[in-house]
Amino acid sequence: MGRRLRDLGLVPELMVASPAVRAATTADLIAEGLGMDAGAIRLDPRLYDADLPTLYYIVHGLEDRWSHVAIVAHNPTLHWFAIDLTGTSIDRFRTCTVAHIDLDAAHWDEVVSGTGTLRHLLWPRDTSG
């Protein structure tokens, strides 16, 4: 998946990931495929059991120096988050699905429901990175 994202020019500056083994491993594999430094991954334990308000809280706490951020966490919350951000009906959100969302916000703390536009929804062909 990382290589596919790189080929599309979708390279985040930062990944915020759940510390759960599967999510952290996924973040590492994607970062490797993107050619990112492992230091660009932040593990955030709040993502392990996050609900929508917690995801927004995490996003609101991002530093404005980051303009492209990936969140690697768990379903069904990420699925709901993508729907809430974009107002788009998304029927399937399988493991390792990537939703590329452009945000209509100048600062992370301005991100609210409906401020996103879904640009890409990618499903993995495989999960090898």
MARBA-3410 file (N, C-alpha, C, O; in Angstrom, 1 decimal):
129
0.8,-1.2,0.0,0.0,0.0,0.0,0.9,1.3,0.0,0.5,2.3,-0.6 ~ 2.0,1.2,0.7,2.9,2.4,0.7,3.4,2.8,-0.6,3.4,4.0,-1.0 ~ 3.8,1.8,-1.4,4.2,2.1,-2.8,3.1,2.7,-3.6,3.3,3.6,-4.4 ~ 1.9,2.2,-3.5,0.8,2.7,-4.2,0.5,4.2,-3.9,0.3,5.0,-4.7 ~ 0.6,4.5,-2.6,0.4,5.8,-2.1,1.5,6.7,-2.7,1.2,7.8,-3.1
2.7,6.3,-2.6,3.9,7.0,-3.1,3.7,7.3,-4.6,3.9,8.4,-5.1 ~ 3.2,6.3,-5.4,3.0,6.4,-6.8,1.9,7.5,-7.1,2.0,8.1,-8.2 ~ 1.0,7.6,-6.2,-0.1,8.6,-6.4,0.3,10.0,-5.8,-0.4,11.0,-5.9 ~ 1.5,10.1,-5.2,2.0,11.3,-4.6,1.4,11.6,-3.3,1.3,12.8,-2.8 ~ 0.9,10.6,-2.6,0.2,10.7,-1.3,1.1,10.3,-0.2,1.0,9.2,0.3
2.1,11.2,0.1,3.1,10.9,1.1,2.9,11.8,2.3,3.1,13.0,2.2 ~ 2.4,11.2,3.4,2.2,12.1,4.6,3.6,12.5,5.2,4.6,11.8,5.0 ~ 3.6,13.6,5.9,4.8,14.0,6.7,4.8,13.3,8.0,5.9,13.2,8.6 ~ 3.7,12.9,8.5,3.5,12.3,9.8,2.5,11.2,9.7,1.4,11.4,9.1 ~ 2.7,10.1,10.5,1.7,9.1,10.7,1.4,9.0,12.2,2.4,8.9,13.0
0.2,9.1,12.5,-0.2,8.9,13.9,-0.9,7.5,14.0,-1.9,7.3,13.3 ~ -0.4,6.6,14.7,-0.9,5.2,14.7,-1.2,4.7,16.1,-0.6,5.1,17.1 ~ -2.1,3.8,16.1,-2.4,3.1,17.4,-1.2,2.2,17.7,-0.6,1.7,16.8 ~ -1.0,2.0,19.0,0.1,1.2,19.4,-0.2,-0.3,19.3,0.7,-1.2,19.6 ~ -1.4,-0.7,19.0,-1.8,-2.1,18.8,-0.9,-2.7,17.8,-0.5,-2.1,16.8
-0.5,-3.9,18.0,0.5,-4.6,17.1,0.1,-4.5,15.6,1.0,-4.1,14.8 ~ -1.1,-4.8,15.3,-1.5,-4.8,13.9,-1.4,-3.4,13.3,-1.0,-3.3,12.2 ~ -1.9,-2.4,14.0,-1.9,-1.1,13.5,-0.5,-0.5,13.4,-0.1,0.1,12.4 ~ 0.3,-0.7,14.4,1.7,-0.3,14.4,2.5,-0.9,13.3,3.3,-0.3,12.6 ~ 2.3,-2.2,13.1,3.0,-3.0,12.0,2.5,-2.4,10.7,3.4,-2.3,9.8
1.2,-2.2,10.5,0.7,-1.6,9.3,1.4,-0.2,9.0,1.8,0.0,7.9 ~ 1.5,0.6,10.0,2.1,1.9,9.9,3.6,1.7,9.4,4.0,2.5,8.5 ~ 4.3,0.8,10.0,5.7,0.6,9.7,5.8,0.1,8.2,6.7,0.6,7.5 ~ 4.9,-0.8,7.8,5.0,-1.3,6.4,4.7,-0.2,5.4,5.3,-0.1,4.4 ~ 3.7,0.6,5.7,3.3,1.7,4.8,4.5,2.7,4.7,4.8,3.2,3.7
5.0,3.1,5.9,6.1,4.0,5.9,7.3,3.5,5.1,7.9,4.3,4.4 ~ 7.6,2.2,5.3,8.7,1.6,4.5,8.4,1.7,3.0,9.3,2.1,2.2 ~ 7.2,1.4,2.6,6.8,1.5,1.2,6.8,2.9,0.6,7.1,3.2,-0.6 ~ 6.6,3.9,1.5,6.6,5.3,1.1,8.0,5.9,1.2,8.3,7.0,0.6 ~ 9.0,5.2,1.8,10.3,5.7,1.9,10.4,6.7,3.1,11.3,7.5,3.1
9.5,6.6,4.0,9.5,7.5,5.2,10.4,7.0,6.2,10.7,5.8,6.4 ~ 11.0,8.0,7.0,11.8,7.7,8.2,10.9,7.1,9.3,9.7,7.6,9.5 ~ 11.3,6.1,10.0,10.5,5.5,11.1,10.2,6.5,12.1,9.2,6.4,12.8 ~ 11.0,7.6,12.3,10.7,8.6,13.2,9.5,9.5,12.9,9.0,10.3,13.7 ~ 8.9,9.3,11.7,7.8,10.0,11.3,6.5,9.4,11.7,5.4,9.8,11.4
6.6,8.3,12.5,5.4,7.6,13.1,5.3,7.9,14.5,6.3,7.7,15.3 ~ 4.2,8.4,15.0,3.9,8.7,16.4,2.8,7.7,16.8,1.8,7.6,16.3 ~ 3.2,6.9,17.8,2.2,6.0,18.4,1.4,6.7,19.5,1.9,7.4,20.4 ~ 0.0,6.7,19.3,-0.8,7.4,20.2,-1.8,6.4,20.8,-2.7,5.9,20.1 ~ -1.7,6.1,22.1,-2.5,5.0,22.8,-4.0,5.4,22.8,-4.8,4.5,22.9
-4.3,6.7,22.6,-5.7,7.1,22.6,-6.5,6.5,21.3,-7.7,6.4,21.3 ~ -5.7,6.1,20.3,-6.3,5.6,19.1,-6.8,4.2,19.3,-7.6,3.7,18.5 ~ -6.3,3.5,20.3,-6.6,2.1,20.4,-8.1,1.8,20.6,-8.7,1.0,19.9 ~ -8.8,2.6,21.4,-10.2,2.5,21.7,-10.9,3.8,21.4,-11.9,4.1,22.0 ~ -10.5,4.5,20.4,-11.0,5.8,20.1,-12.4,5.8,19.6,-12.8,4.9,18.8
-13.2,6.8,19.9,-14.5,7.1,19.3,-14.3,8.4,18.5,-13.2,8.9,18.4 ~ -15.4,8.8,17.8,-15.3,10.0,17.0,-14.8,11.2,17.7,-13.9,11.9,17.2 ~ -15.3,11.6,18.9,-14.8,12.7,19.6,-13.3,12.6,19.9,-12.6,13.6,19.8 ~ -12.9,11.4,20.2,-11.4,11.3,20.5,-10.6,11.5,19.2,-9.5,12.1,19.3 ~ -11.1,11.0,18.1,-10.3,11.2,16.8,-10.3,12.7,16.5,-9.2,13.2,16.1
-11.4,13.4,16.7,-11.3,14.9,16.4,-10.4,15.5,17.4,-9.7,16.5,17.1 ~ -10.4,15.1,18.7,-9.5,15.7,19.7,-8.0,15.5,19.3,-7.2,16.4,19.4 ~ -7.7,14.3,18.8,-6.3,14.0,18.3,-6.0,14.9,17.1,-4.9,15.5,17.1 ~ -6.9,15.0,16.2,-6.6,15.9,15.0,-6.5,17.3,15.4,-5.6,18.0,14.9 ~ -7.3,17.8,16.3,-7.2,19.2,16.8,-5.9,19.5,17.5,-5.5,20.6,17.5
-5.3,18.5,18.0,-4.0,18.6,18.7,-2.8,18.6,17.8,-1.6,18.7,18.3 ~ -3.0,18.3,16.5,-1.8,18.3,15.6,-1.2,19.6,15.4,-2.0,20.7,15.4 ~ 0.1,19.7,15.2,0.7,21.0,15.0,0.5,21.4,13.6,0.5,20.6,12.6 ~ 0.3,22.7,13.4,0.0,23.2,12.1,1.2,23.1,11.1,1.1,23.3,9.9 ~ 2.4,22.7,11.6,3.5,22.6,10.7,3.4,21.3,9.8,4.0,21.2,8.8
2.5,20.4,10.2,2.2,19.2,9.4,1.0,19.5,8.5,-0.1,19.9,9.0 ~ 1.2,19.4,7.2,0.1,19.6,6.3,-0.5,18.4,5.8,-1.7,18.4,5.3 ~ 0.2,17.2,5.8,-0.3,15.9,5.3,0.0,14.9,6.4,1.1,14.6,6.7 ~ -1.1,14.4,7.0,-1.0,13.5,8.1,-1.9,12.2,7.8,-3.0,12.3,7.3 ~ -1.3,11.1,8.2,-2.1,9.8,8.1,-2.4,9.3,9.5,-1.6,9.4,10.4
-3.6,8.8,9.6,-4.0,8.2,10.9,-4.2,6.7,10.6,-4.9,6.3,9.7 ~ -3.5,5.9,11.4,-3.6,4.4,11.3,-4.2,3.9,12.6,-3.5,3.9,13.6 ~ -5.4,3.5,12.5,-6.1,3.0,13.7,-7.1,1.9,13.4,-6.7,1.0,12.6 ~ -8.3,1.9,13.9,-9.1,0.8,13.9,-10.5,1.1,13.4,-11.0,2.2,13.6 ~ -11.1,0.1,12.9,-12.5,0.1,12.5,-13.4,-0.4,13.6,-12.9,-1.2,14.4
-14.6,0.0,13.7,-15.3,0.8,12.7,-15.1,2.3,12.8,-15.6,3.1,12.0 ~ -14.3,2.7,13.8,-14.2,4.2,14.1,-13.6,4.9,12.9,-14.1,6.0,12.6 ~ -12.6,4.4,12.2,-12.0,5.1,11.1,-13.0,5.2,10.0,-13.1,6.3,9.3 ~ -13.8,4.2,9.8,-14.8,4.2,8.7,-15.8,5.3,9.1,-16.2,6.1,8.2 ~ -16.3,5.4,10.3,-17.2,6.4,10.7,-16.6,7.8,10.6,-17.3,8.8,10.2
-15.3,7.9,10.9,-14.6,9.2,10.8,-14.6,9.7,9.4,-14.8,10.9,9.1 ~ -14.3,8.8,8.5,-14.2,9.2,7.0,-15.6,9.7,6.6,-15.7,10.7,5.8 ~ -16.6,9.0,7.0,-18.0,9.4,6.6,-18.4,10.7,7.2,-18.9,11.6,6.5 ~ -18.0,10.9,8.5,-18.4,12.1,9.2,-17.6,13.3,8.6,-18.2,14.4,8.5 ~ -16.3,13.1,8.3,-15.5,14.2,7.7,-16.0,14.7,6.4,-16.0,15.8,6.1
-16.5,13.7,5.6,-16.7,14.0,4.2,-18.2,14.0,3.8,-18.6,14.6,2.8 ~ -19.1,13.5,4.7,-20.5,13.4,4.3,-20.8,12.4,3.2,-21.8,12.5,2.6 ~ -19.8,11.6,2.9,-19.9,10.7,1.8,-20.3,9.3,2.3,-19.8,8.9,3.4 ~ -21.2,8.6,1.6,-21.5,7.3,2.0,-20.4,6.3,1.5,-20.1,6.2,0.3 ~ -19.8,5.6,2.5,-18.8,4.7,2.2,-19.2,3.3,2.7,-19.3,3.1,3.9
-19.5,2.4,1.7,-20.1,1.1,2.1,-19.1,0.2,2.7,-19.4,-0.5,3.7 ~ -17.9,0.2,2.2,-16.9,-0.8,2.6,-15.6,-0.1,3.0,-15.2,0.9,2.4 ~ -15.1,-0.5,4.1,-13.8,0.0,4.7,-13.1,-1.1,5.3,-13.0,-1.3,6.5 ~ -12.5,-1.9,4.4,-11.8,-3.1,4.8,-10.5,-2.8,5.5,-10.1,-1.6,5.6 ~ -9.9,-3.8,6.1,-8.6,-3.7,6.7,-7.6,-3.1,5.7,-7.5,-3.5,4.6
-6.9,-2.1,6.2,-5.8,-1.4,5.4,-6.4,-0.5,4.3,-5.7,-0.2,3.3 ~ -7.7,-0.1,4.4,-8.3,0.8,3.5,-7.7,2.2,3.7,-7.4,2.6,4.9 ~ -7.4,2.9,2.7,-6.9,4.3,2.8,-7.9,5.2,2.2,-8.3,5.1,1.1 ~ -8.3,6.2,3.0,-9.2,7.3,2.6,-8.4,8.5,2.5,-7.9,9.0,3.5 ~ -8.1,9.0,1.3,-7.4,10.3,1.1,-8.5,11.4,1.2,-9.3,11.5,0.3
-8.4,12.2,2.2,-9.4,13.3,2.4,-8.7,14.7,2.4,-7.8,14.9,3.2 ~ -9.1,15.6,1.5,-8.7,17.0,1.6,-9.6,17.7,2.6,-10.8,17.5,2.6 ~ -9.0,18.5,3.4,-9.7,19.2,4.4,-9.8,20.7,4.1,-8.8,21.3,3.7 ~ -11.0,21.3,4.3,-11.2,22.7,4.1,-11.1,23.4,5.4,-12.1,23.8,6.0 ~ -9.8,23.4,5.9,-9.5,24.1,7.2,-8.1,24.6,7.1,-7.2,23.9,6.6
-7.9,25.8,7.6,-6.6,26.3,7.6,-5.7,25.8,8.8,-4.5,25.8,8.7 ~ -6.3,25.3,9.8,-5.6,24.8,11.0,-6.3,23.5,11.4,-7.5,23.3,11.2 ~ -5.5,22.6,12.0,-6.1,21.3,12.4,-7.2,21.5,13.4,-8.1,20.7,13.4 ~ -7.2,22.5,14.3,-8.2,22.7,15.3,-9.5,23.2,14.7,-10.5,23.4,15.4 ~ -9.5,23.4,13.4,-10.8,23.9,12.7,-11.5,22.7,12.0,-12.5,22.9,11.4
-10.9,21.5,12.0,-11.4,20.4,11.4,-12.7,19.9,12.1,-12.6,19.6,13.3 ~ -13.8,19.9,11.4,-15.1,19.5,12.0,-15.8,18.6,11.0,-15.4,18.5,9.9 ~ -16.9,18.0,11.5,-17.8,17.2,10.6,-18.1,18.0,9.3,-18.5,19.2,9.3 ~ -17.9,17.4,8.1,-18.2,18.0,6.9,-17.2,18.8,6.2,-17.4,19.4,5.2 ~ -16.0,19.0,6.9,-14.9,19.8,6.3,-14.0,19.1,5.3,-13.1,19.7,4.8
-14.3,17.8,5.1,-13.4,17.0,4.2,-14.1,16.7,2.9,-15.3,16.6,2.8 ~ -13.2,16.5,1.9,-13.7,16.0,0.6,-12.9,14.7,0.3,-11.7,14.7,0.3 ~ -13.6,13.6,0.0,-13.0,12.3,-0.3,-12.4,12.4,-1.7,-13.1,12.6,-2.6 ~ -11.1,12.2,-1.8,-10.4,12.2,-3.1,-10.1,10.8,-3.6,-10.2,10.6,-4.8 ~ -9.7,9.9,-2.7,-9.4,8.6,-3.1,-9.8,7.6,-2.0,-9.8,8.0,-0.8
-10.3,6.5,-2.4,-10.6,5.4,-1.4,-9.9,4.2,-2.0,-10.3,3.6,-3.0 ~ -8.8,3.8,-1.3,-8.0,2.7,-1.8,-8.1,1.4,-1.0,-8.0,1.5,0.3 ~ -8.3,0.3,-1.6,-8.3,-1.0,-0.9,-7.0,-1.7,-1.3,-6.5,-1.5,-2.4 ~ -6.4,-2.4,-0.3,-5.2,-3.1,-0.6,-5.4,-4.2,-1.6,-6.3,-5.0,-1.5 ~ -4.4,-4.4,-2.5,-4.3,-5.6,-3.3,-3.7,-6.7,-2.5,-4.0,-7.9,-2.6
-2.7,-6.2,-1.7,-2.1,-7.0,-0.6,-1.6,-6.1,0.4,-1.7,-4.9,0.3 ~ -1.1,-6.6,1.5,-0.6,-5.7,2.6,0.9,-5.8,2.8,1.4,-5.6,3.9 ~ 1.6,-6.0,1.7,3.0,-6.1,1.8,3.8,-4.8,1.9,5.0,-4.8,1.9 ~ 3.0,-3.7,1.9,3.7,-2.4,2.0,3.5,-1.6,0.7,4.0,-0.5,0.6
END
